[in-house]
Amino acid sequence: MATILGILIAASVIGGGVGVAATLAAPPQTASTGALIAAAAVSSGFAAVIGGAVRLLTDPLTVAAYADMRARVEPLSTAVLAREAGIR
């Protein structure tokens, strides 16, 4: 679970950096409306891509962590749990 938290923090920092870069590229006080819309679109698009990548990375880790915790109580593997959950 600490790995998932680390991935989420890293993605947040990267996404925040892109948001700051978009704001600096088109400062709201001096930029035209078109530049502001383009900066917001780039920032939102990048946030969506980062969100999808984080989900792609963390979903299997969550299943594996849960399988590990459940395996301490009963015999179970990640493949069995994924099949039960309908992931594969």
GIQUI-V462647 format. One record per pair of residues at least 6 apart in sequence whose C-alpha atoms are under 7 Angstrom apart, sorted by the first residue. I is the first residue (numbers start at 0). GAP is how many residues later the second one is. D is the distance in whole Angstrom. If there is no record, write none. Layout:
# GIQUI-V462647
{{I	GAP	D} {I	GAP	D}}
This chain:
# GIQUI-V462647
{{0	64	7} {3	54	6} {7	46	7} {10	39	7} {14	32	6} {17	25	6} {18	24	5} {21	17	5} {21	21	6} {22	16	7} {25	9	6} {25	10	6} {25	13	7} {27	8	7} {62	15	7} {63	14	6} {66	9	7} {66	10	6} {66	11	5} {66	14	6} {69	6	7} {70	6	7} {81	6	6}}
